[in-house]
């Protein structure tokens, strides 16, 4: 199924870095989750593409590509061929969820640009309220 999407480059929050893994990207489908993002399960194979599907590809320690649905306020004449790629700072909560989904979508390993970032992520995985 073909579905037109907008492309956004998410910049990591200050002093935080994107994780990546041996799986270069993943998708999530928000349909049916009623905005309960903590229940979303990433699809490491990107096989269920629909209108509400968002794809994520961590590109570098500072940038992550998000390919997602057009917004209600977008011009109806926009499509994948004429909309510019935008850059946006990722809110810290969204950053944490994307790194969590990266971890969940991995096959064998997760990659970080620094040991401290990986330790922080491990701490968050064992105690998410911190």
N, C-alpha and C positions, 0 to 999 in steps of 0.2 A: 504494500500500500504506500502510495506517495503522499507525503504530508510536508507542507512548506514550513520551514522553521527560521527563527532569527538566531544569529550568531553573536555571542557576547564573550569577550575575554575578561575573566574575573581576576582581579589583582588580589593577592593574599594580603591579609591585615598586617600592619607593621610588626616586624620581628617574628612573624609566623610564616611557615612555608608549607606549600602543598606537598602531600605525599604522592608517590606513584607506586606502581607495582609491576609485576610481570604481565599484567593484563592492561593494555594501554588505555582502555576506557570502558565505560559501562553506561547503561541507561536505567532510568527509573520511570515508572509510569504512575502518575499521581491520581489517575482515575480510580475512584472507589475508596480513596483514603481519607476523604473529608478533611483535608489539611492536617492530618495527624502524621506529620513528617517522621516522627520517631518510629512509625510502623512500616516505613517504606523499605522494601528489599531491592537492592540493585540487581540488574540483569547483566552479568558479565559478557553476554553474547549479543546484546542489543538486538534481540530477535522480535520483540513485541513493540513495534513502532506505531504509535497512534498520535492523535492530536495532543493528548496530555503527556506524551513522553518527552523527557529531557535527557539529553546525552551529555556526559562529562568526559573530558580528556585532559588530565593534568599535563601541561606542556613543559613547564619548567618549575623550579622551586617558587617562582613568583607569579606564574600565570597558569590559568586553567580555562580551557575552552568549554563554554556551555552552549549547547544547541537546543533551543526550547521553543515552545509555542509563541506565536504572535500574541500581543497584548490587545485587550479590547479597545484601547485608545489608539492603536496603530491605524494608519491610513489603510483603507481597504485595497488600495492599488499596490501596496508593498508585497513583495514575494522574495524568495531566496536569491533571486538574480539582481534585484535593484535596491535592496536594503544594505546600508553600510554595516560593517562589523563595528560594534561599540565596545568601549572599555569601561569597566565599572569596578569599584572597590567592593570586595565581598564582605558582607557583614560577618562578624566573628561566629555567630551561631550557624550561619549557612556554611562558612568555612569548616567548622567542626563536623557538620553532617557530611559534607563532600569528602573529607578525609576519612570519616567512618565508613562511608560507602566504598571508598577506594580500598580500604582494608578488607571489607566484606567481599569485594569482587575479585580479590587477588586469587591466583592459582597456588603459588608456593611462597612468595615473599613480597614484602613491602620495601620501598626504597625511600630514604630521606636524605636531604642534603647535609644534615648534621645530626650527631648522636643526641644532642640535647632535645631537639625537636622530636625525635623518635621516643625518647624517654618521657617527654611531656605527653605525647599521644598515648603511650602505654599507661601512664598514670590516669589519664582521662578515661581510658577503656576500663580500668579497674575501679574508678571512683568518678562516674560521670557528673556528679554534683559539684565538683571542684572546678 
